[in-house]
């Protein structure tokens, strides 16, 4: 089974520029003026133009908004150099949300992209998540 990641944005050019600079992704296929495939991660990320104030479905009570919002799903990018990745992301328009945290498995920085979506940069150390696996 393949995994496709879709990220709603209201400005496609800004979103492409952000994910190119912040995460090192590159444009794959274009789908007219309303979508683009970003490649370079383990799964493609599809940036889809959806205007603010529209409903995500016919039955949804909430409306799309592109200020910082909470959602139970976010993107994690595994990077070799956390400090450099955070600097690139901030320069590209991300907002860092707190200090870098250190755990047994590695280090993590919490950020928001220019569209209010949460994302993290993770730098594993040692065996990564295997450092905390319970047998």
Backbone bond lengths (Angstrom), bond angles and torsions (degrees), N, CA, C in turn:
res aa  C-N    CA-C-N  psi(-1)  N-CA   C-N-CA  omega(-1)  CA-C   N-CA-C  phi
1 X - - - 1.440 - - 1.526 107.88 -
2 X 1.315 116.59 133.41 1.456 122.03 176.76 1.519 109.86 -91.72
3 X 1.308 115.65 150.94 1.453 121.92 175.64 1.516 108.38 -111.75
4 X 1.326 117.00 127.43 1.451 122.96 174.82 1.519 107.34 -114.85
5 X 1.306 117.36 131.69 1.453 122.61 -179.60 1.523 108.21 -105.81
6 X 1.331 116.98 124.83 1.460 122.36 179.55 1.517 109.12 -112.81
7 X 1.317 116.30 131.22 1.458 122.03 179.19 1.522 108.02 -125.22
8 X 1.332 116.28 118.64 1.463 120.74 177.78 1.524 109.63 -76.62
9 X 1.321 115.69 137.30 1.462 122.77 177.40 1.522 108.35 -141.55
10 X 1.315 116.37 159.90 1.472 118.70 176.58 1.523 112.95 -107.62
11 X 1.336 117.27 -1.86 1.464 121.59 178.72 1.528 107.48 -142.01
12 X 1.315 116.02 100.64 1.461 120.74 -173.56 1.522 112.60 -64.46
13 X 1.318 117.60 -43.38 1.471 120.01 -179.61 1.529 111.01 -61.82
14 X 1.321 117.15 -42.64 1.466 120.98 178.85 1.530 110.59 -64.91
15 X 1.321 116.85 -40.46 1.461 120.82 -179.81 1.527 111.32 -65.82
16 X 1.325 116.92 -43.44 1.468 120.44 177.48 1.518 109.87 -59.45
17 X 1.322 116.39 -48.75 1.469 120.41 -178.91 1.527 111.02 -60.53
18 X 1.327 117.32 -41.60 1.463 120.44 -179.68 1.521 111.05 -62.90
19 X 1.329 118.09 -53.36 1.462 120.59 -175.31 1.531 112.23 -69.48
20 X 1.324 117.67 -26.29 1.468 119.53 172.86 1.518 110.22 -66.86
21 X 1.316 116.38 -50.44 1.460 120.42 -175.03 1.527 112.11 -75.37
22 X 1.319 117.97 -45.13 1.465 121.40 -173.82 1.522 112.95 -75.50
23 X 1.333 117.42 -38.17 1.463 120.44 -173.80 1.526 113.55 -116.13
24 X 1.325 117.84 -2.24 1.456 120.06 178.89 1.516 113.88 72.77
25 X 1.340 117.49 18.42 1.463 120.17 178.63 1.525 109.31 -78.92
26 X 1.323 115.47 163.99 1.462 120.44 177.97 1.527 109.08 -134.08
27 X 1.316 114.92 156.18 1.465 120.81 -178.13 1.522 109.18 -69.20
28 X 1.306 115.53 130.50 1.465 122.41 172.08 1.515 107.64 -97.94
29 X 1.315 116.16 -107.54 1.466 120.65 179.38 1.524 110.66 -90.83
30 X 1.330 114.86 151.07 1.470 121.32 174.65 1.522 108.14 -109.74
31 X 1.319 115.49 144.13 1.451 122.09 -178.92 1.529 108.75 -121.90
32 X 1.311 115.24 66.40 1.455 120.82 -178.05 1.515 110.68 65.49
33 X 1.321 115.76 -148.85 1.467 121.41 -177.49 1.526 112.53 -85.81
34 X 1.338 117.51 -0.53 1.455 118.74 -170.57 1.524 115.10 -117.36
35 X 1.324 117.61 9.26 1.450 117.22 177.18 1.513 112.69 -174.96
36 X 1.328 114.25 153.76 1.456 120.89 177.22 1.529 108.39 -148.46
37 X 1.308 114.64 144.93 1.457 121.96 176.35 1.531 108.10 -94.74
38 X 1.326 116.12 126.10 1.456 121.35 176.28 1.524 107.12 -105.11
39 X 1.323 116.90 129.20 1.452 121.90 -177.77 1.529 109.94 -120.21
40 X 1.311 114.50 164.07 1.455 120.59 179.91 1.515 112.22 123.20
41 X 1.321 117.20 -8.98 1.462 122.63 174.38 1.533 107.30 -105.73
42 X 1.316 117.80 177.98 1.463 120.71 -178.67 1.523 112.54 -67.31
43 X 1.320 117.86 -21.66 1.464 123.57 173.31 1.513 108.07 -131.84
44 X 1.325 117.85 145.98 1.468 118.71 176.13 1.520 110.16 -67.10
45 X 1.318 115.48 149.52 1.462 121.85 175.23 1.516 107.02 -115.76
46 X 1.318 115.95 125.55 1.451 121.74 -179.16 1.516 109.11 -103.03
47 X 1.321 116.12 116.92 1.450 121.98 175.77 1.520 106.97 -89.12
48 X 1.332 116.42 120.11 1.455 122.19 -173.85 1.518 109.82 -120.07
49 X 1.313 116.99 126.73 1.458 121.24 -179.80 1.523 109.25 -75.64
50 X 1.312 114.39 119.02 1.470 123.39 176.13 1.518 105.66 -138.68
51 X 1.290 117.87 119.90 1.462 120.97 -173.31 1.523 111.82 -72.37
52 X 1.317 115.03 146.21 1.459 121.68 175.90 1.524 108.69 -58.56
53 X 1.322 115.44 144.84 1.459 120.66 178.82 1.512 114.48 88.54
54 X 1.336 117.62 -6.37 1.465 119.40 178.40 1.524 109.43 -90.10
55 X 1.302 115.73 158.65 1.472 121.51 -179.97 1.528 109.69 -86.84
56 X 1.335 117.52 137.46 1.459 119.77 177.89 1.533 113.01 -70.74
57 X 1.323 116.95 -19.73 1.468 121.31 175.06 1.525 107.99 -156.98
58 X 1.322 116.18 166.49 1.465 120.53 -177.18 1.526 112.22 -63.59
59 X 1.322 117.56 -26.18 1.460 120.39 -176.98 1.527 113.91 -102.23
60 X 1.326 117.68 -0.60 1.466 120.64 -177.25 1.528 111.28 -73.33
61 X 1.325 115.57 139.03 1.465 121.13 175.27 1.524 111.20 -86.02
62 X 1.321 116.04 -30.67 1.458 121.60 -176.14 1.528 109.84 -83.48
63 X 1.322 116.36 152.67 1.453 122.24 176.74 1.518 109.57 -111.51
64 X 1.330 115.79 152.85 1.464 119.72 175.92 1.516 109.93 -62.21
65 X 1.324 114.98 137.84 1.461 120.82 173.78 1.521 107.01 -144.77
66 X 1.296 115.45 146.71 1.455 119.59 -174.80 1.528 112.71 -115.45
67 X 1.323 116.39 24.52 1.456 120.65 164.66 1.526 105.14 -92.13
68 X 1.317 118.84 173.09 1.468 120.33 -176.78 1.518 109.46 -58.77
69 X 1.298 115.97 128.12 1.453 122.87 -179.98 1.520 108.83 -137.98
70 X 1.300 115.95 159.80 1.453 120.39 179.90 1.515 108.66 -100.18
71 X 1.301 115.59 139.35 1.454 122.82 172.37 1.520 107.17 -145.44
72 X 1.305 118.57 149.16 1.463 119.33 -178.94 1.533 113.44 -76.30
73 X 1.316 118.05 -1.30 1.459 121.41 179.21 1.524 108.21 -119.90
74 X 1.330 115.92 135.09 1.459 119.91 176.52 1.524 108.75 -147.24
75 X 1.314 116.38 171.49 1.461 122.03 -179.87 1.518 110.02 -99.01
76 X 1.329 117.20 135.87 1.457 123.31 171.24 1.520 107.92 -114.80
77 X 1.326 116.69 127.14 1.454 122.35 176.05 1.520 107.71 -110.00
78 X 1.327 116.38 122.57 1.456 121.38 176.92 1.520 107.72 -85.31
79 X 1.338 115.54 124.64 1.461 121.17 -174.47 1.526 110.19 -126.35
80 X 1.330 117.22 153.57 1.467 119.69 179.04 1.527 113.46 -81.17
81 X 1.334 117.20 -23.55 1.469 121.75 -177.44 1.523 107.65 -136.59
82 X 1.327 116.23 99.42 1.465 121.28 -173.28 1.527 112.45 -62.37
83 X 1.314 117.64 -46.50 1.464 120.14 -177.81 1.526 111.32 -60.47
84 X 1.321 117.67 -44.07 1.459 121.21 179.39 1.527 110.87 -64.65
85 X 1.330 117.05 -41.05 1.466 120.89 179.61 1.528 111.19 -64.06
86 X 1.325 116.82 -42.59 1.463 120.76 178.57 1.526 110.01 -63.41
87 X 1.316 117.55 -44.51 1.466 120.79 178.17 1.521 111.40 -58.51
88 X 1.349 117.20 -44.95 1.477 120.87 179.21 1.524 110.84 -62.49
89 X 1.327 116.10 -42.60 1.465 120.46 -178.08 1.527 111.10 -64.76
90 X 1.316 116.78 -44.45 1.467 120.33 179.02 1.525 110.09 -63.42
91 X 1.310 116.53 -43.19 1.469 120.97 177.61 1.533 111.10 -60.91
92 X 1.335 116.55 -31.12 1.466 121.36 -179.61 1.524 112.54 -83.30
93 X 1.353 117.57 -9.31 1.465 119.66 177.14 1.511 115.51 121.86
94 X 1.318 118.76 2.41 1.462 121.15 177.51 1.525 110.34 -74.62
95 X 1.316 115.56 159.56 1.459 122.71 174.22 1.526 107.39 -116.06
96 X 1.325 116.41 124.00 1.463 120.32 177.29 1.516 108.35 -79.15
97 X 1.325 115.90 134.17 1.460 121.48 -176.08 1.524 109.96 -113.80
98 X 1.308 115.79 77.76 1.451 121.59 178.79 1.513 111.85 102.94
99 X 1.317 114.36 175.29 1.457 121.54 -179.23 1.525 111.22 -74.63
100 X 1.307 115.94 157.51 1.458 121.12 172.59 1.530 107.78 -63.86
101 X 1.317 115.99 134.81 1.465 121.68 -179.01 1.523 109.63 -105.97
102 X 1.327 115.43 144.65 1.456 121.64 178.27 1.522 108.95 -114.65
103 X 1.331 115.55 133.25 1.463 122.74 179.95 1.525 108.45 -130.53
104 X 1.326 117.33 173.58 1.463 120.95 177.80 1.526 112.14 -59.78
105 X 1.310 117.60 -31.03 1.467 122.93 -176.61 1.526 113.24 -88.53
106 X 1.356 117.84 -16.95 1.452 120.25 -178.47 1.509 112.67 155.60
107 X 1.322 115.09 -156.79 1.461 121.92 -177.99 1.523 109.38 -122.54
108 X 1.343 115.76 150.37 1.460 120.80 -177.14 1.524 110.20 -141.15
109 X 1.326 115.16 140.98 1.461 122.43 174.02 1.522 107.74 -121.54
110 X 1.320 116.58 128.19 1.456 122.68 178.11 1.521 108.70 -95.98
111 X 1.350 115.40 132.06 1.460 121.16 -177.67 1.527 109.83 -140.52
112 X 1.310 115.00 171.58 1.462 122.13 169.75 1.520 107.55 -127.81
113 X 1.333 115.98 138.88 1.463 119.28 176.78 1.528 109.31 -76.99
114 X 1.325 119.23 174.88 1.470 120.43 -177.78 1.531 114.28 -64.12
115 X 1.331 117.64 -7.87 1.462 122.36 -178.07 1.525 112.15 -105.89
116 X 1.342 116.56 7.24 1.458 121.61 177.09 1.507 115.02 87.42
117 X 1.338 117.94 3.38 1.459 121.00 179.42 1.520 110.05 -82.45
118 X 1.335 116.37 134.90 1.452 120.41 176.85 1.517 111.12 -72.35
119 X 1.326 115.25 142.48 1.461 120.76 172.83 1.517 108.04 -150.98
120 X 1.313 115.15 156.94 1.457 120.81 -179.67 1.519 109.54 -129.87
121 X 1.319 114.71 150.80 1.453 121.58 167.77 1.517 106.13 -111.38
122 X 1.326 115.47 132.44 1.457 122.22 -177.54 1.517 109.10 -124.02
123 X 1.326 115.54 134.14 1.464 121.48 172.40 1.522 106.52 -119.73
124 X 1.326 116.14 110.23 1.458 120.52 -179.91 1.523 110.62 -73.96
125 X 1.320 116.15 150.40 1.463 122.31 171.82 1.525 107.46 -126.50
126 X 1.316 116.38 157.65 1.465 119.94 -179.93 1.510 111.35 54.87
127 X 1.309 115.77 -122.79 1.466 121.90 -179.27 1.526 112.64 -97.26
128 X 1.334 117.40 15.72 1.466 120.35 178.95 1.516 111.12 62.85
129 X 1.321 116.82 -138.03 1.465 120.61 -178.67 1.522 112.47 -60.79
130 X 1.331 117.90 -22.21 1.468 119.61 177.16 1.532 111.67 -62.55
131 X 1.326 117.78 -19.30 1.465 121.32 176.52 1.529 111.92 -62.89
132 X 1.334 117.43 -23.85 1.476 119.88 -175.33 1.528 113.30 -118.29
133 X 1.331 117.20 8.74 1.458 120.10 178.85 1.525 109.62 -65.04
134 X 1.317 115.00 134.14 1.456 120.57 176.67 1.520 108.37 -100.56
135 X 1.278 115.35 127.48 1.482 120.76 -178.52 1.499 111.04 -86.18
